[in-house]
Amino acid sequence: MVAYTQNELVSATEISKQFGEYISKVKNGVVDKIGVLKNNKLNAIILSVDEYENMVETINAMEDMQIYEEIKDRLKSPKNELLDGNNVLKKYGLSLDV
């Protein structure tokens, strides 16, 4: 779970009143993130564009690593355990023909 400092948690009402100020705080690095509270529950997070893009790139890299590991594991499978693509298509009544 991500921890928040007291100055990183703001009510939705306060955000609506001073939106520009809070955006500037995130953009200028005064705070890393702002948690928006609604009825005292965390409802949304405001991040800088750079932080968001870094997060997305990290997630994409992790997904690529998972795919790579899956491919490596499958390449270790004995040939007799592999499924023929045409047989799988036929089994499910599918075709690659247009």
trRosetta pair geometry for C-beta under 8 A, 3 or more apart (Angstrom, degrees):
i j d omega theta_ij theta_ji phi_ij phi_ji
2 33 7.9 -9 158 61 143 155
4 8 4.4 -138 -165 87 91 119
4 9 5.2 92 138 -52 138 99
4 33 7.5 -92 -113 86 94 106
4 35 5.0 -43 -111 -2 155 137
4 42 7.9 167 -17 -97 152 129
5 8 4.8 91 54 3 73 107
5 9 7.8 -156 90 -5 41 88
5 31 7.6 -139 54 -133 115 107
6 9 6.4 -66 -155 34 35 103
7 31 6.1 -147 116 -88 99 129
8 31 5.2 166 -95 -167 85 132
8 32 7.3 -10 -112 52 133 77
8 33 5.9 49 -160 83 121 70
8 34 5.7 -147 -163 -112 63 45
8 35 5.8 61 136 8 86 90
9 34 7.6 160 -87 -165 19 62
9 35 4.8 -20 -105 68 69 107
9 37 5.9 45 -177 -33 94 119
9 42 7.7 -81 -126 -94 103 90
10 14 4.9 -116 -179 84 97 125
10 15 5.4 116 118 -58 120 88
10 22 6.4 -109 36 -110 170 141
10 34 5.7 -11 16 -175 117 111
10 35 7.2 148 24 77 64 55
10 36 6.2 -31 75 -110 82 56
10 37 6.7 -174 89 16 29 92
11 14 4.5 95 58 6 85 101
11 15 7.0 -146 96 -6 45 85
11 36 7.6 47 173 -164 16 63
11 37 5.1 -53 -103 71 51 99
11 38 7.5 107 -160 -87 68 41
12 15 5.5 -51 -147 35 34 115
12 16 6.4 35 154 -21 65 104
12 36 5.5 70 -85 175 72 103
12 37 6.6 -124 -24 82 75 46
12 38 4.6 28 -20 -86 135 87
12 43 6.7 -9 -63 50 118 145
13 16 5.9 -56 -152 34 29 110
13 17 6.6 24 152 -16 63 108
14 17 5.7 -59 -150 37 33 110
14 18 6.4 -26 170 31 69 103
15 18 7.1 -91 -141 61 21 67
15 19 5.9 54 167 -93 67 70
15 22 5.8 -49 -127 20 76 162
15 34 7.5 137 -101 138 114 135
15 36 5.5 -12 -35 -122 156 109
15 46 7.8 165 -134 -32 131 141
16 19 6.4 4 -133 -53 23 102
18 21 4.2 -26 167 33 104 123
18 22 6.1 105 111 -21 87 94
19 22 6.1 -67 -154 40 30 105
19 23 6.2 28 156 -19 69 109
20 23 5.7 -55 -145 37 30 112
20 24 6.3 33 156 -21 65 106
21 24 5.8 -56 -153 35 29 113
21 25 6.7 33 150 -24 63 102
22 25 5.5 -45 -149 28 37 115
22 26 6.7 32 154 -13 65 102
22 34 5.5 45 -176 -86 114 173
22 46 6.6 72 140 76 112 163
23 26 6.0 -59 -154 39 33 106
23 27 6.0 29 152 -18 68 113
23 46 7.1 -104 -96 177 62 139
24 27 5.6 -57 -136 42 30 111
24 28 5.7 12 168 -5 68 115
24 30 7.7 35 121 8 71 128
25 28 6.5 -65 -136 47 19 97
25 30 4.1 -78 -155 60 75 124
25 31 5.1 23 148 19 109 100
25 34 7.1 85 85 -59 121 124
26 29 7.9 37 177 -67 27 25
26 30 7.5 -64 -53 48 23 83
26 31 6.1 -44 -87 74 60 87
26 32 7.7 19 -135 144 76 15
26 33 6.8 45 -121 -116 110 27
26 34 5.9 -90 -65 -11 117 106
26 46 5.5 -120 -54 126 160 103
26 47 6.6 -177 -171 -160 133 18
26 48 5.1 -172 151 -62 92 77
27 48 5.7 133 -103 -116 42 100
29 32 7.7 16 -147 -85 60 51
29 48 7.6 -6 -73 -52 63 151
31 34 6.1 81 102 -66 139 80
32 47 7.9 -13 152 -128 65 79
32 51 6.9 128 -175 -104 79 153
33 45 5.5 -15 -176 -170 120 105
33 46 6.6 152 -165 74 63 56
33 47 5.4 -20 -112 -92 91 74
33 51 7.2 -147 -74 133 91 163
34 45 7.0 148 76 -160 48 54
34 46 4.2 -4 55 50 101 109
35 42 5.0 -47 -175 -129 119 103
35 44 7.7 155 -158 84 49 42
35 45 5.8 -25 -102 -103 60 74
36 42 7.5 98 68 -155 46 57
36 43 5.3 -66 99 64 89 94
36 44 4.3 -4 48 61 121 89
36 45 7.1 -152 9 -76 85 24
36 46 6.6 82 -37 -22 106 98
37 40 5.9 5 179 -122 122 22
37 41 6.5 138 -153 60 76 26
37 42 6.2 -47 -97 -89 69 42
37 43 6.4 119 -140 4 20 97
38 41 6.3 -37 69 61 64 80
38 43 4.1 34 13 -38 107 152
42 45 7.8 18 -178 -63 108 83
47 51 4.4 -121 179 87 110 121
47 52 4.8 135 98 -57 126 88
47 55 7.4 -7 160 -5 167 141
48 51 4.5 93 56 7 84 103
48 52 6.9 -151 90 -5 43 87
49 52 5.7 -58 -148 39 30 112
49 53 6.2 27 156 -17 67 108
50 53 5.9 -57 -145 39 28 108
50 54 6.3 30 156 -19 64 107
51 54 5.7 -53 -147 36 30 112
51 55 6.3 33 153 -22 63 107
52 55 5.6 -56 -152 34 30 114
52 56 6.5 28 153 -17 65 105
53 56 5.7 -52 -146 37 33 110
53 57 6.3 34 155 -19 66 106
54 57 5.8 -56 -146 38 30 111
54 58 6.3 32 154 -21 64 107
55 58 5.8 -55 -150 34 29 112
55 59 6.5 28 153 -18 64 105
56 59 5.7 -53 -148 36 32 111
56 60 6.3 32 154 -18 65 106
57 60 5.7 -55 -147 38 31 112
57 61 6.3 32 154 -20 65 106
58 61 5.7 -54 -147 36 30 111
58 62 6.4 31 153 -19 64 105
59 62 5.7 -55 -150 36 31 112
59 63 6.5 31 152 -19 65 105
60 63 5.7 -53 -149 36 32 111
60 64 6.4 35 152 -20 65 104
61 64 5.6 -52 -149 35 33 114
61 65 6.5 35 151 -20 64 103
62 65 5.6 -52 -149 34 33 112
62 66 6.5 36 151 -20 64 103
63 66 5.6 -52 -150 34 34 113
63 67 6.5 35 152 -18 65 103
64 67 5.7 -54 -150 36 32 111
64 68 6.3 36 151 -22 65 106
65 68 5.5 -52 -146 36 32 115
65 69 6.3 33 155 -18 65 105
66 69 5.8 -53 -147 37 30 110
66 70 6.4 33 152 -20 63 106
67 70 5.6 -55 -150 36 32 113
67 71 6.4 32 153 -19 65 104
68 71 5.8 -55 -150 35 30 111
68 72 6.4 32 151 -19 64 105
69 72 5.6 -51 -147 35 33 114
69 73 6.4 33 154 -18 65 105
70 73 5.8 -55 -149 37 31 111
70 74 6.3 27 154 -17 65 108
71 74 5.8 -57 -146 38 31 109
71 75 6.3 34 155 -24 65 105
72 75 5.9 -55 -150 31 29 112
72 76 7.0 30 151 -21 60 103
73 76 5.9 -58 -161 28 35 113
73 77 7.6 51 143 -38 62 91
74 77 5.5 -30 -165 -1 47 119
77 81 5.0 -111 174 78 107 122
77 82 6.2 126 109 -65 123 82
78 81 5.0 87 67 2 83 105
78 82 7.9 -140 100 -19 48 83
79 82 5.7 -45 -159 11 43 117
83 87 6.6 -128 -179 72 83 112
83 88 5.4 68 148 -56 126 115
84 87 4.2 74 75 8 101 110
84 88 7.0 -176 88 -11 51 84
85 88 5.7 -56 -149 35 33 112
85 89 6.4 33 155 -18 67 104
86 89 5.7 -53 -149 36 33 112
86 90 6.2 32 153 -19 65 108
87 90 5.6 -54 -145 38 32 112
87 91 6.2 40 154 -27 65 104
88 91 5.6 -50 -148 30 30 116
88 92 6.7 3 162 4 63 108
89 92 6.5 -77 -153 50 26 92
89 94 4.4 -102 -155 80 76 92
89 95 6.2 103 168 -89 124 34
89 96 6.8 -57 -124 -28 158 84
90 93 7.5 31 -173 -75 31 30
90 94 7.8 -91 -50 50 19 64
